[in-house]
């Protein structure tokens, strides 16, 4: 309801980089309201839609410092939440992990649906060496390493060992533009050229 286009692009809103930070914010808000996760009062910034962006979520998820300093810094700078315990920061990393893995698995399910539709979800006899390349575009796949790895793992799991060997996921800059060009070309009506 708080998005730019309520009721539209529902699948995108549960998997795309534009919304994953917002999903984490909503989970943290629910934890704050229902379980007093941040103490007796709900931090006011946590109630502001879209204040937590996916790059912030990614930074917290990738935090490898022993005391999760990046998580503490993001909470303080973005949400104005300070004095968090290490245990709280670890739970927040788990929330980021859960949301990212869910998005990656749902993305993989969508890709598998397309592969099934075009008959590329299995290895057919005689096509053992045929490769399928899935071109991915966008910052989420390019910069959010844990998301990319989770997507690849989910694809391997869904396709099975044999079929996943013949499927490659590659970063493609301007994949949207290339996809549009390929779609337009495949649906073009070419007039036959008559030399006479």
VODREN-482315 format. One record per residue: residue number from 1; residue in three letters; x, y, z of N, C-alpha, C, O, CB in turn. Coordinates in pm, whole numbers. Each point is the difference from the previous one (the first is absolute). Glycine has a CB too. Layout:
NUM / ALA / X / Y / Z / X / Y / Z / X / Y / Z / X / Y / Z / X / Y / Z
...
//
This chain:
1 / UNK / 82 / -120 / 0 / -82 / 120 / 0 / 86 / 126 / 0 / -44 / 104 / -49 / -135 / -230 / 169
2 / UNK / 300 / 120 / -66 / 86 / 118 / 7 / 94 / 12 / -119 / 82 / 92 / -5 / -97 / -106 / 251
3 / UNK / 6 / -79 / -342 / 87 / 7 / -117 / -55 / 101 / -100 / -109 / 54 / 18 / 178 / -295 / 16
4 / UNK / 7 / 264 / -139 / -42 / 97 / -102 / -120 / -50 / -80 / -78 / 81 / -51 / 313 / -2 / 37
5 / UNK / -250 / -212 / 4 / -108 / -57 / -81 / -65 / -116 / 75 / 23 / -116 / -33 / 96 / 184 / -180
6 / UNK / -200 / -37 / 314 / -63 / -105 / 81 / -77 / -101 / -84 / -73 / 36 / -92 / 57 / 128 / 278
7 / UNK / 34 / -291 / -153 / -73 / -106 / -68 / 61 / -46 / -131 / -51 / -93 / -63 / -147 / 183 / 168
8 / UNK / 306 / -28 / -147 / 65 / -36 / -126 / 141 / -51 / 26 / 59 / 31 / 103 / -196 / 141 / -226
9 / UNK / 189 / -251 / 30 / 137 / -53 / 6 / 28 / -70 / 134 / 104 / 22 / 62 / -30 / 162 / -218
10 / UNK / -167 / -267 / 198 / 9 / -66 / 130 / 124 / -89 / 9 / 69 / 3 / 102 / -320 / 3 / -85
11 / UNK / 279 / -84 / -121 / 117 / -89 / 4 / 129 / 82 / 13 / 88 / -36 / 78 / -212 / -134 / -219
12 / UNK / 133 / 278 / 66 / 119 / 86 / 9 / 19 / 53 / 141 / 113 / 13 / 47 / -144 / 51 / -287
13 / UNK / -78 / -34 / 307 / 8 / 61 / 133 / 48 / -97 / 108 / 31 / 44 / 111 / -213 / 108 / -180
14 / UNK / 189 / -280 / 40 / 54 / -93 / 99 / 139 / -51 / -37 / 61 / -76 / 76 / -295 / 10 / -23
15 / UNK / 285 / 108 / -171 / 132 / -51 / -41 / 99 / 108 / -42 / 120 / -29 / -8 / -236 / -175 / -62
16 / UNK / 74 / 324 / 43 / 92 / 96 / -63 / 74 / 88 / 101 / -44 / 20 / 113 / -107 / -19 / -309
17 / UNK / 263 / 48 / 150 / 84 / 85 / 83 / -68 / 128 / 45 / 39 / 58 / 101 / 152 / -152 / -221
18 / UNK / -291 / 137 / 49 / -71 / 121 / 39 / -79 / -20 / 130 / -28 / 96 / 71 / 13 / -31 / -312
19 / UNK / -20 / -190 / 270 / -90 / -26 / 113 / 59 / -83 / 115 / -59 / -2 / 108 / -120 / 16 / -274
20 / UNK / 291 / -81 / 147 / 50 / -89 / 105 / 34 / 72 / 130 / -28 / -51 / 109 / 116 / -94 / -288
21 / UNK / -29 / 263 / 170 / 29 / 78 / 121 / -128 / 37 / 73 / -5 / 0 / 123 / 210 / 90 / -232
22 / UNK / -309 / -60 / 33 / -130 / 33 / 60 / -60 / -122 / 70 / -63 / 15 / 104 / 27 / 159 / -282
23 / UNK / 54 / -291 / 122 / -51 / -122 / 65 / 72 / -20 / 133 / -64 / -33 / 100 / 12 / -71 / -325
24 / UNK / 184 / 124 / 228 / 76 / -12 / 125 / -50 / 104 / 101 / -19 / -32 / 117 / 221 / -54 / -244
25 / UNK / -224 / 209 / 81 / -50 / 104 / 91 / -134 / -43 / 61 / -21 / 17 / 120 / 139 / 161 / -257
26 / UNK / -206 / -233 / 55 / -131 / -42 / 50 / 11 / -113 / 101 / -74 / -3 / 98 / -26 / 73 / -316
27 / UNK / 192 / -164 / 194 / 20 / -109 / 96 / 52 / 57 / 131 / -48 / -37 / 107 / 95 / -126 / -295
28 / UNK / 52 / 253 / 180 / 54 / 61 / 122 / -106 / 82 / 74 / -4 / 0 / 123 / 231 / 6 / -230
29 / UNK / -312 / 63 / 32 / -108 / 77 / 61 / -96 / -94 / 74 / -41 / 29 / 113 / 61 / 147 / -294
30 / UNK / -55 / -285 / 119 / -90 / -97 / 64 / 64 / -56 / 128 / -68 / -17 / 101 / -32 / -42 / -327
31 / UNK / 231 / 31 / 219 / 71 / -48 / 119 / 1 / 106 / 110 / -12 / -32 / 118 / 156 / -114 / -265
32 / UNK / -128 / 271 / 106 / 2 / 110 / 98 / -137 / 18 / 66 / -8 / 22 / 121 / 187 / 91 / -255
33 / UNK / -285 / -124 / 56 / -136 / 20 / 51 / -46 / -120 / 84 / -51 / 17 / 111 / -1 / 127 / -310
34 / UNK / 71 / -263 / 145 / -57 / -118 / 65 / 90 / -64 / 105 / -49 / -66 / 92 / -73 / 29 / -300
35 / UNK / 254 / 56 / 197 / 92 / -66 / 93 / 92 / 98 / 72 / 91 / -42 / 72 / -99 / -159 / -218
36 / UNK / -17 / 332 / 127 / 83 / 103 / 63 / 149 / -27 / -25 / 83 / 11 / 91 / -260 / 23 / 85
37 / UNK / 208 / -69 / -299 / 137 / -38 / -38 / 101 / 111 / 29 / 113 / -28 / 39 / -210 / -119 / -214
38 / UNK / 57 / 272 / 156 / 90 / 112 / 23 / -29 / 71 / 132 / 48 / 111 / 22 / -29 / -83 / -268
39 / UNK / -95 / -89 / 332 / -32 / 60 / 130 / -148 / 35 / 10 / -82 / -45 / -80 / 314 / 134 / 93
40 / UNK / -263 / -8 / 87 / -140 / 34 / 29 / -70 / 79 / -110 / -120 / -15 / -19 / 184 / 14 / 256
41 / UNK / 12 / 84 / -309 / -63 / 82 / -104 / 51 / -41 / -137 / 111 / -52 / -15 / -134 / 243 / 176
42 / UNK / -60 / -166 / -260 / 36 / -30 / -139 / 80 / 118 / -55 / -47 / 114 / 6 / -160 / -259 / -38
43 / UNK / 328 / 121 / -20 / 79 / 109 / -58 / -78 / 69 / -112 / -51 / -66 / -91 / 264 / -56 / 150
44 / UNK / -221 / 254 / -52 / -85 / 75 / -95 / 44 / -18 / -146 / -85 / -10 / -88 / 42 / 176 / 270
45 / UNK / 171 / -170 / -208 / 49 / -16 / -138 / -40 / -135 / -58 / -18 / -13 / -122 / 211 / 164 / 175
46 / UNK / -208 / -251 / 32 / -38 / -133 / -45 / -141 / -2 / -58 / -36 / -92 / -73 / 188 / -6 / 245
47 / UNK / -232 / 199 / -138 / -138 / 8 / -50 / -10 / 71 / -135 / -108 / 8 / -58 / 31 / -7 / 294
48 / UNK / 189 / 49 / -286 / 0 / 75 / -126 / 21 / -96 / -119 / 106 / -62 / -11 / -16 / 267 / 131
49 / UNK / -189 / -218 / -208 / 12 / -92 / -114 / 120 / 34 / -89 / 31 / 117 / -24 / -278 / -148 / 29
50 / UNK / 313 / -73 / -52 / 110 / 6 / -95 / 124 / 73 / 51 / 85 / 41 / -79 / -256 / -48 / -97
51 / UNK / 183 / 25 / 308 / 120 / 65 / 53 / 121 / -94 / -4 / 114 / 45 / -14 / -260 / 97 / 162
52 / UNK / 120 / -272 / -135 / 109 / -99 / -6 / 7 / -52 / -143 / -91 / -67 / -48 / 61 / 1 / 294
53 / UNK / 140 / 98 / -312 / 16 / -40 / -140 / 72 / -134 / -9 / 64 / -43 / 96 / -58 / 286 / -165
54 / UNK / -17 / -308 / -43 / 64 / -130 / -19 / 153 / 8 / 11 / 59 / -94 / 52 / -252 / 28 / -197
55 / UNK / 260 / 171 / 98 / 145 / 7 / 23 / 36 / 1 / 150 / 104 / -55 / 38 / -83 / 179 / -255
56 / UNK / -105 / -63 / 301 / 22 / -3 / 145 / -17 / -143 / 52 / 80 / -48 / 80 / -162 / 287 / -59
57 / UNK / -22 / -305 / -68 / -25 / -139 / 37 / 117 / -89 / -41 / 47 / -83 / 78 / -294 / 121 / -101
58 / UNK / 295 / -20 / -99 / 112 / -78 / -52 / 126 / 22 / 84 / 72 / -95 / 33 / -170 / 108 / -263
59 / UNK / 124 / 112 / 265 / 117 / 31 / 83 / -9 / -71 / 135 / 99 / -52 / 50 / -77 / 276 / -164
60 / UNK / -141 / -225 / 174 / -17 / -68 / 129 / 14 / -151 / -18 / 61 / -68 / 83 / -213 / 253 / -4
61 / UNK / 96 / -237 / -186 / 5 / -144 / -25 / 143 / -48 / -26 / 35 / -112 / 38 / -268 / 124 / -131
62 / UNK / 313 / 70 / 30 / 138 / -36 / -32 / 100 / 38 / 110 / 120 / -21 / -17 / -179 / 49 / -223
63 / UNK / 11 / 25 / 350 / 89 / 43 / 109 / 76 / -121 / 56 / -59 / -93 / 54 / -98 / 283 / 3
64 / UNK / 289 / -186 / -70 / 82 / -111 / 49 / 85 / 38 / 121 / 86 / -77 / 42 / -80 / -12 / -274
65 / UNK / -30 / 208 / 287 / 76 / 40 / 119 / -48 / -82 / 120 / -117 / -36 / 7 / 149 / 272 / -99
66 / UNK / 58 / -266 / 185 / -37 / -85 / 114 / -117 / 55 / 82 / -82 / -76 / 49 / 318 / 2 / -41
67 / UNK / -242 / 206 / 7 / -107 / 60 / 82 / -109 / 66 / -85 / -81 / 78 / 52 / 249 / -42 / 128
68 / UNK / -170 / -67 / -309 / -101 / 52 / -94 / -10 / 153 / 6 / -107 / 56 / 20 / -21 / -270 / 5
69 / UNK / 243 / 278 / -44 / 7 / 147 / 3 / -82 / 65 / -111 / -60 / 106 / 20 / 286 / -125 / 81
70 / UNK / -229 / -44 / -218 / -75 / 57 / -112 / -149 / 2 / 33 / -70 / 98 / -29 / 245 / -181 / -135
71 / UNK / -224 / -25 / 224 / -141 / -6 / 39 / -30 / 112 / 100 / -99 / 72 / -15 / 94 / -323 / -23
72 / UNK / 91 / 265 / 139 / -19 / 105 / 100 / 0 / 138 / -65 / -81 / 86 / 34 / 190 / -232 / 139
73 / UNK / -18 / 166 / -267 / 11 / 129 / -69 / -124 / 29 / -83 / -51 / 112 / 3 / 300 / -139 / -9
74 / UNK / -298 / -71 / -69 / -120 / 20 / -83 / -122 / 28 / 87 / -81 / 87 / -31 / 178 / -238 / -145
75 / UNK / -109 / 77 / 285 / -114 / 23 / 91 / 3 / 142 / 55 / -104 / 66 / 9 / 102 / -310 / 52
76 / UNK / 122 / 290 / -25 / 13 / 135 / 57 / -21 / 108 / -106 / -76 / 95 / 22 / 236 / -186 / 149
77 / UNK / -93 / 75 / -286 / -5 / 104 / -103 / -135 / 8 / -73 / -49 / 109 / -28 / 293 / -141 / 0
78 / UNK / -303 / -83 / -2 / -122 / -2 / -80 / -125 / 6 / 87 / -93 / 76 / -28 / 215 / -207 / -145
79 / UNK / -124 / 51 / 280 / -121 / -13 / 81 / 8 / 72 / 135 / -96 / 0 / 77 / 58 / -217 / -189
80 / UNK / 153 / 276 / 141 / 25 / 70 / 127 / -26 / -92 / 120 / -58 / 40 / 100 / -6 / 177 / -210
81 / UNK / 110 / -342 / 96 / -9 / -98 / 108 / 142 / -27 / 46 / 83 / -51 / -76 / -297 / -54 / -16
82 / UNK / 242 / 139 / 216 / 135 / -23 / 52 / -6 / -93 / 121 / -108 / -42 / 43 / 182 / 270 / -126
83 / UNK / 41 / -258 / 137 / 12 / -88 / 117 / -65 / -137 / -22 / -73 / -49 / 86 / 74 / 253 / 57
84 / UNK / 28 / -264 / -257 / -52 / -134 / -25 / 102 / -103 / 47 / 120 / 23 / -7 / -253 / 59 / -191
85 / UNK / 84 / -193 / 246 / 89 / -106 / 46 / 45 / -82 / -120 / -60 / 5 / -107 / -56 / -14 / 331
86 / UNK / 223 / -66 / -206 / 49 / -88 / -106 / -107 / -103 / -36 / -17 / -33 / -117 / 255 / 65 / 197
87 / UNK / -309 / -81 / 19 / -107 / -97 / -24 / -108 / 60 / -90 / -48 / -67 / -91 / 93 / -39 / 314
88 / UNK / -83 / 232 / -199 / -99 / 68 / -84 / 52 / 15 / -143 / -73 / -23 / -96 / -14 / 146 / 298
89 / UNK / 213 / -84 / -214 / 58 / 18 / -134 / 5 / -133 / -76 / -21 / -3 / -121 / 159 / 196 / 209
90 / UNK / -109 / -302 / -17 / 1 / -132 / -65 / -139 / -37 / -50 / -14 / -59 / -107 / 205 / -11 / 254
91 / UNK / -292 / 102 / -70 / -138 / -28 / -42 / -35 / 82 / -124 / -68 / -50 / -90 / 3 / -1 / 329
92 / UNK / 110 / 175 / -244 / -27 / 85 / -116 / 67 / -57 / -125 / -58 / 3 / -108 / 41 / 199 / 259
93 / UNK / 138 / -255 / -136 / 68 / -65 / -113 / -81 / -122 / -44 / -12 / -25 / -120 / 238 / 105 / 202
94 / UNK / -282 / -155 / 12 / -85 / -115 / -33 / -125 / 44 / -76 / -43 / -68 / -93 / 127 / -51 / 297
95 / UNK / -141 / 232 / -166 / -117 / 53 / -72 / 40 / 32 / -143 / -71 / -36 / -94 / -26 / 131 / 309
96 / UNK / 210 / -27 / -234 / 49 / 32 / -135 / 22 / -128 / -81 / -36 / -7 / -117 / 145 / 217 / 204
97 / UNK / -50 / -311 / -23 / 27 / -127 / -66 / -130 / -67 / -44 / -10 / -50 / -112 / 220 / 23 / 249
98 / UNK / -308 / 26 / -49 / -129 / -62 / -31 / -70 / 70 / -116 / -51 / -65 / -91 / 30 / -3 / 330
99 / UNK / 19 / 200 / -236 / -67 / 77 / -106 / 72 / -17 / -133 / -64 / -18 / -103 / -15 / 185 / 274
100 / UNK / 213 / -163 / -170 / 78 / -17 / -124 / -16 / -140 / -57 / -17 / -16 / -121 / 181 / 186 / 204
101 / UNK / -159 / -272 / 4 / -16 / -138 / -48 / -139 / -24 / -56 / -16 / -68 / -101 / 183 / -7 / 271
102 / UNK / -267 / 130 / -104 / -138 / -13 / -48 / -12 / 62 / -140 / -59 / -60 / -90 / -29 / 66 / 328
103 / UNK / 143 / 113 / -255 / -7 / 68 / -130 / 75 / -80 / -107 / -48 / -13 / -112 / 32 / 235 / 229
104 / UNK / 133 / -275 / -81 / 79 / -77 / -96 / -75 / -128 / -41 / 0 / -36 / -118 / 212 / 128 / 219
105 / UNK / -273 / -158 / -6 / -73 / -124 / -30 / -125 / 28 / -84 / -33 / -76 / -91 / 119 / -24 / 307
106 / UNK / -155 / 209 / -186 / -115 / 37 / -81 / 43 / 40 / -142 / -68 / -31 / -97 / -53 / 106 / 305
107 / UNK / 234 / -6 / -218 / 54 / 36 / -132 / 34 / -125 / -79 / -31 / -10 / -119 / 123 / 224 / 212
108 / UNK / -29 / -310 / -25 / 35 / -126 / -66 / -125 / -73 / -47 / 0 / -60 / -108 / 206 / 43 / 251
109 / UNK / -312 / 21 / -63 / -125 / -65 / -40 / -56 / 65 / -127 / -50 / -69 / -89 / 2 / 11 / 331
110 / UNK / 56 / 190 / -250 / -46 / 70 / -121 / 83 / -36 / -122 / -55 / -21 / -108 / -24 / 207 / 252
111 / UNK / 210 / -193 / -126 / 89 / -38 / -110 / -29 / -143 / -44 / -6 / -29 / -120 / 184 / 186 / 205
112 / UNK / -197 / -247 / 13 / -31 / -139 / -33 / -130 / -10 / -79 / -10 / -81 / -93 / 130 / 6 / 301
113 / UNK / -218 / 157 / -173 / -126 / 1 / -76 / 23 / 33 / -146 / -60 / -62 / -88 / -60 / 128 / 294
114 / UNK / 207 / 30 / -231 / 32 / 37 / -139 / 75 / -113 / -69 / -30 / -35 / -114 / 39 / 279 / 179
115 / UNK / 90 / -303 / 5 / 76 / -111 / -57 / -92 / -118 / -34 / 17 / -64 / -104 / 186 / 137 / 235
116 / UNK / -299 / -101 / -44 / -96 / -108 / -27 / -84 / 33 / -124 / -24 / -86 / -85 / 15 / 30 / 333
117 / UNK / -34 / 180 / -257 / -85 / 42 / -112 / 72 / -17 / -134 / -63 / -36 / -100 / -51 / 200 / 252
118 / UNK / 246 / -138 / -155 / 75 / -12 / -126 / 71 / -135 / -13 / 75 / -22 / -95 / -43 / 270 / 97
119 / UNK / -56 / -337 / 94 / 55 / -134 / -8 / 148 / -12 / 30 / 65 / -91 / -50 / -237 / 49 / -113
120 / UNK / 226 / 133 / 243 / 143 / -2 / 34 / 26 / -42 / 144 / 111 / 20 / 50 / -78 / 159 / -218
121 / UNK / -132 / -236 / 234 / 16 / -37 / 141 / 58 / -139 / 18 / 33 / -39 / 112 / -224 / 186 / -61
122 / UNK / 204 / -222 / -159 / 59 / -134 / 6 / 100 / -17 / -113 / 0 / 76 / -97 / -209 / -169 / 203
123 / UNK / 295 / -7 / -92 / 97 / -31 / -105 / -61 / -112 / -84 / -30 / -109 / 49 / 231 / 179 / 95
124 / UNK / -217 / -42 / -271 / -58 / -98 / -91 / 112 / -79 / -68 / 111 / 50 / -18 / -314 / 97 / -19
125 / UNK / 173 / -268 / 1 / 98 / -85 / -67 / 47 / 66 / -129 / -81 / 43 / -82 / -24 / -249 / 182
126 / UNK / 234 / 214 / -116 / 59 / 66 / -116 / 31 / 147 / 23 / 73 / 61 / -78 / -196 / -221 / -63
127 / UNK / 69 / 217 / 247 / 24 / 142 / 31 / 86 / 17 / 125 / -5 / 104 / 66 / -213 / -47 / -172
128 / UNK / 297 / -160 / 140 / 77 / 3 / 124 / 97 / 118 / 8 / 34 / 46 / 109 / -54 / -292 / -102
129 / UNK / 65 / 295 / -123 / 97 / 111 / -3 / -65 / 136 / -23 / 70 / 101 / -5 / 98 / -262 / -78
130 / UNK / -299 / 164 / 68 / -70 / 126 / -24 / -10 / 79 / 131 / -48 / -52 / 100 / -83 / -52 / -291
131 / UNK / 176 / 228 / 189 / -2 / 85 / 118 / -113 / 101 / -11 / -34 / 48 / -108 / 283 / -76 / 136
132 / UNK / -307 / 60 / 87 / -97 / 109 / 9 / 63 / 109 / 84 / 50 / -25 / 109 / -249 / -132 / -131
133 / UNK / 197 / 278 / -29 / 56 / 113 / 72 / -113 / 92 / 42 / -82 / 43 / -81 / 300 / -58 / -48
134 / UNK / -222 / 43 / 257 / -100 / 92 / 55 / 72 / 131 / 25 / 90 / 7 / 83 / -229 / -195 / 24
135 / UNK / 99 / 292 / -177 / 63 / 132 / 13 / -73 / 78 / 109 / -121 / 23 / -9 / 192 / -24 / -235
136 / UNK / 3 / 41 / 346 / -57 / 75 / 112 / 50 / 144 / -5 / 118 / 25 / -27 / -132 / -235 / 168
137 / UNK / -75 / 301 / -116 / 35 / 142 / 0 / -40 / 57 / 135 / -97 / -45 / 61 / 67 / 64 / -313
138 / UNK / 103 / 79 / 297 / -40 / 72 / 121 / 100 / -10 / 113 / 79 / -93 / 9 / -310 / 52 / -76
139 / UNK / 224 / 142 / 153 / 91 / 10 / 113 / -16 / -109 / 102 / 97 / -39 / 65 / -98 / 279 / -101
140 / UNK / -121 / -291 / 53 / -23 / -105 / 98 / 87 / -121 / -32 / 72 / -49 / 87 / -309 / 131 / -51
141 / UNK / 231 / -130 / -158 / 80 / -116 / -41 / 149 / 36 / -5 / 85 / -81 / 37 / -281 / -8 / -168
142 / UNK / 227 / 209 / 84 / 140 / 39 / -19 / 73 / 28 / 131 / 116 / -38 / 15 / -182 / 133 / -234
143 / UNK / 0 / -30 / 314 / 70 / 47 / 120 / -34 / -76 / 128 / 79 / 4 / 95 / -75 / 215 / -202
144 / UNK / -116 / -287 / 112 / -42 / -68 / 122 / 43 / -146 / -12 / -78 / -86 / -41 / -121 / 243 / 76
145 / UNK / 324 / -184 / 1 / 62 / -131 / -22 / -79 / -114 / 65 / -18 / -105 / -62 / 237 / 220 / 51
146 / UNK / -265 / -95 / 132 / -72 / -109 / 68 / -132 / -31 / -72 / -44 / -115 / 0 / 149 / 183 / 218
147 / UNK / -167 / 32 / -278 / -121 / -24 / -80 / 36 / -81 / -125 / -68 / -97 / -32 / -35 / 313 / 117
148 / UNK / 210 / -176 / -154 / 41 / -70 / -124 / 32 / -146 / 27 / -39 / -88 / -76 / 129 / 304 / -13
149 / UNK / -18 / -241 / 198 / 35 / -138 / 37 / -126 / -79 / 34 / -14 / -115 / -41 / 239 / 193 / 127
150 / UNK / -315 / -17 / -11 / -125 / -69 / 36 / -84 / -30 / -124 / -62 / -106 / -7 / 64 / 221 / 229
151 / UNK / -3 / -24 / -319 / -73 / -23 / -124 / 59 / -118 / -76 / -73 / -87 / -47 / 16 / 331 / 35
152 / UNK / 189 / -248 / 0 / 67 / -110 / -69 / -27 / -133 / 70 / -29 / -100 / -65 / 208 / 258 / -14
153 / UNK / -169 / -158 / 212 / -26 / -123 / 77 / -143 / -48 / -18 / -25 / -120 / -13 / 196 / 192 / 179
154 / UNK / -266 / 21 / -166 / -140 / -37 / -18 / -24 / -56 / -140 / -74 / -97 / -16 / 6 / 275 / 180
155 / UNK / 131 / -118 / -265 / -13 / -52 / -137 / 57 / -140 / -9 / -60 / -88 / -61 / 73 / 322 / -30
156 / UNK / 103 / -257 / 152 / 62 / -133 / -1 / -92 / -102 / 66 / -17 / -112 / -49 / 245 / 217 / 54
157 / UNK / -287 / -66 / 106 / -90 / -89 / 73 / -125 / -31 / -80 / -42 / -116 / -7 / 128 / 209 / 221
158 / UNK / -145 / 8 / -276 / -124 / -19 / -75 / 21 / -79 / -130 / -84 / -83 / -37 / 1 / 296 / 135
159 / UNK / 195 / -187 / -165 / 25 / -67 / -127 / 55 / -141 / 17 / -21 / -87 / -85 / 63 / 309 / -14
160 / UNK / 28 / -245 / 208 / 68 / -128 / 19 / 140 / 7 / -56 / 33 / 90 / -78 / -251 / -211 / 67
161 / UNK / 300 / 27 / 51 / 143 / 4 / -32 / 28 / 0 / -150 / 81 / 79 / -48 / -40 / -197 / 261
162 / UNK / -108 / 30 / -288 / 30 / -13 / -142 / -39 / 126 / -78 / 81 / 53 / -77 / -115 / -300 / 98
163 / UNK / -88 / 295 / -3 / -46 / 118 / -74 / 72 / 126 / 42 / 25 / 88 / -82 / -247 / -196 / 58
164 / UNK / 257 / 119 / 153 / 65 / 122 / 47 / 141 / 16 / -58 / 51 / 112 / -7 / -185 / -126 / 217
165 / UNK / 196 / -96 / -252 / 133 / 9 / -64 / -8 / 72 / -133 / 98 / 61 / -43 / -31 / -274 / 155
166 / UNK / -183 / 208 / -177 / -17 / 62 / -132 / -65 / 137 / 7 / -32 / 58 / -104 / 14 / -284 / 9
167 / UNK / -1 / 279 / 215 / -63 / 131 / 17 / 100 / 95 / 63 / 61 / -31 / 102 / -291 / -76 / -78
168 / UNK / 245 / 223 / -85 / 95 / 100 / 48 / -76 / 130 / 25 / -78 / 45 / -85 / 270 / -153 / -42
169 / UNK / -168 / 168 / 243 / -58 / 132 / 29 / 113 / 102 / -14 / 103 / -11 / 67 / -282 / -85 / 91
170 / UNK / 161 / 193 / -244 / 103 / 100 / -28 / -55 / 140 / 20 / -117 / 28 / -27 / 225 / -182 / -137
171 / UNK / -22 / 242 / 213 / -36 / 141 / 9 / 1 / 59 / -140 / 95 / -21 / -76 / 2 / 40 / 310
172 / UNK / -201 / 53 / -268 / -8 / 64 / -130 / -39 / 145 / 22 / -113 / 30 / 38 / 49 / -247 / -153
173 / UNK / 158 / 307 / 91 / -33 / 141 / 13 / -98 / 38 / -110 / 14 / -42 / -115 / 212 / 92 / 219
174 / UNK / -324 / 30 / -67 / -109 / 40 / -88 / -77 / -119 / -53 / -38 / -4 / -117 / 168 / 205 / 55
175 / UNK / -151 / -299 / 150 / -78 / -118 / -37 / -141 / 36 / -43 / -56 / -66 / -88 / 192 / -67 / 246
176 / UNK / -194 / 235 / -98 / -136 / 40 / -37 / -4 / 50 / -143 / -91 / -35 / -76 / 44 / 94 / 315
177 / UNK / 144 / 21 / -277 / 7 / 52 / -137 / 24 / -110 / -100 / -61 / -4 / -107 / 145 / 219 / 195
178 / UNK / 9 / -308 / -54 / 28 / -112 / -89 / -122 / -91 / -14 / -32 / -46 / -109 / 274 / 56 / 174
179 / UNK / -310 / -34 / 47 / -120 / -83 / -3 / -108 / 61 / -87 / -67 / -69 / -77 / 122 / -14 / 305
180 / UNK / -73 / 214 / -215 / -100 / 69 / -82 / 36 / -9 / -148 / -88 / -19 / -85 / 41 / 176 / 276
181 / UNK / 175 / -143 / -222 / 45 / -8 / -140 / -22 / -141 / -56 / -46 / -16 / -113 / 216 / 196 / 158
182 / UNK / -137 / -282 / 35 / -20 / -138 / -45 / -148 / -30 / -20 / -39 / -65 / -97 / 248 / -4 / 218
183 / UNK / -291 / 116 / -29 / -145 / -22 / -11 / -55 / 68 / -125 / -80 / -59 / -73 / 63 / 42 / 323
184 / UNK / 59 / 141 / -273 / -46 / 73 / -118 / 44 / -71 / -127 / -77 / -13 / -95 / 86 / 229 / 224
185 / UNK / 117 / -261 / -131 / 51 / -67 / -119 / -73 / -132 / -27 / -28 / -34 / -115 / 251 / 139 / 157
186 / UNK / -254 / -179 / 66 / -65 / -129 / -19 / -146 / 15 / -46 / -57 / -95 / -53 / 208 / 0 / 228
187 / UNK / -210 / 211 / -155 / -139 / 21 / -40 / -13 / 90 / -122 / -111 / 37 / -40 / 46 / -68 / 276
188 / UNK / 178 / 66 / -296 / -4 / 87 / -118 / -50 / -77 / -120 / 23 / -120 / -14 / 167 / 257 / 105
189 / UNK / -258 / -67 / -177 / -48 / -57 / -126 / 90 / 58 / -109 / -6 / 119 / -30 / -238 / -144 / 113
190 / UNK / 327 / -61 / -142 / 88 / 47 / -105 / -67 / -27 / -135 / -47 / -110 / -28 / 252 / 68 / 171
191 / UNK / -206 / 145 / -224 / -53 / -15 / -135 / 103 / -81 / -80 / 120 / 22 / 12 / -252 / 199 / 1
192 / UNK / 83 / -312 / -94 / 95 / -79 / -80 / 57 / 89 / -109 / -71 / 82 / -58 / -54 / -297 / 105
193 / UNK / 250 / 198 / -73 / 69 / 82 / -99 / -8 / -72 / -135 / 42 / -115 / -13 / 115 / 214 / 190
194 / UNK / -209 / -31 / -272 / -13 / -58 / -133 / 99 / 67 / -92 / -8 / 121 / -22 / -236 / -175 / 59
195 / UNK / 338 / -24 / -90 / 105 / 57 / -83 / -49 / 31 / -142 / 69 / 70 / -74 / 99 / -194 / 210
196 / UNK / -280 / 74 / -174 / -43 / 21 / -138 / -58 / 136 / -25 / -40 / 30 / -113 / -2 / -268 / 100
//
